[in-house]
Amino acid sequence: RLFPGVTVVPPGALRPGSGSHYRVFSPYWRAWSATARRPVLGAPHRLCLPPGVDPGVDPGVDPGVLPEASPEPYGVVRGGESEARRRLERWVGDGLASYGETRDRMAGRTSMLSAYLHFGCLSPSEVVDRACGRPGGEEYVRQLCWRDFHYQVVDAFPDMGRRDYRPRNVEWRRDEEAEAAWREGATGVPIVDAGMRQLRAEGWMHNRVRLVTGSYLTKRLGIDWRAGLEHFAEWLLDGDMPNNCGNWQWVAGTGNDTRPYRTLNPLRQAKRFDPEGEYVRRYVPELAALPGDLVHEPWKVRGGVPGYPSAPLGGELRA
């Protein structure tokens, strides 16, 4: 017997009047919000295996077998359902109410539940059930709907990780040096570098910063979104394929964005969503001592900043 559980609404359950799936988020959100959700079930009293199946022995966790390049949380963040439920309780109790006001603040707190959803430690239906009707709940649930949206797109277009969903005939350029600087957080654009360093240190990145770093790679440097997709897939703890592909194609202008030529100016984004430079200072220690807005524009510092690029990759930025 099969039971839906990966998403709140199974892919393919909602269809527009014409076509196999929703291509734009807003009408999907309206249909999704009006759909009766399946009840959240309690844990089974016991699990029965078919006759003759040996359950084996729990091998436990051996840190010695972890890949050498694993980001830090593999050894620091606890996995499993119990930890996921504790985090959900804390989030609903003292984080959710302010989500609508703070969700874009790069240095702010988020639920940090995405990896638990990705690995199946937490049911998305239960998260929605707990959040609905509470202050901040609608804004948060909308993000979980985006997750379902990407799943139904990939269900209809399985090549999402290889081909443009909406071909724009973009001629991507090859620049291994620029791509390497982007991966390593050495572009000379502090908000981009902070995000890329957070990714390598924690296996996670704030959602707003994911969009900024992705836009910088594809729109500013003109590098193929698939290069970014591959790097994120290697490092993200929560990197499930539909959302990773959907977000990368969205930011590159080849996916489900209704404004394909949209570009996120990293300097403007930084000044708006990291006004005190707290996020940048946290992940780019070379700039920690810079005052005010200079933390976002270190190229204006006379003589430069030791250990940090003297100019942004791709030319100077203006807000």
KAKATA-V722576 format. One line per field, one symbol per residue. ss: DSSP state (a for helix, b for strand, c for the rest). burial: I if it has 24 or more other C-alpha atoms within 12 Angstrom, else O. A space follows every 10 residues. Layout:
ss: ???
burial: ???
This chain:
ss: cccccccccc cccccccccc ccccaaaaaa aaaacccccc cccccccccc cccccccccc ccaaaccccc ccaaaacccc aaaaaaaaaa aaaacaaaaa aacccccccc cccaaaaacc cccaaaaaaa acccccaaaa aaaaaaaaaa aaaaaacaaa accccccccc cccccaaaaa aaaaccccca aaaaaaaaaa aaccccaaaa aaaaaaaaaa ccccaaaaaa aaaaaccccc aaaaaaaaaa aacccccccc cccccaaaaa aaaccccaaa aaacaaaccc caaaaccaaa cccccccccc ccccccccc
burial: OOOOIIIIII IIIIIOOOOO IIIIIOOIIO IIIOOOOOOO OOOOOOOOOO OOOOOOOOOO OOOOOOOOOO IIIIOOOOIO OOOIIOIIOO IIOOIIIIIO OIIIIIIIII IIIIIIIIOI IIIIIIIIII IOOIOIIIII IIIIIIIIII IIIIIOIOOI IIOIIIOOOO OOOOOOOIIO IIIIIIIIII IIIIIIIIII IIIIIIIIII IIIIIIIIII IIIIIIIIIO IIIIIIIIII IIIIIIIIII IIIIIIIOOI OOIIIIIOII IOIIIIIIII IIIIOOIIOI OOIIIIIIIO OOOOIOOIIO IIIOOOIOO
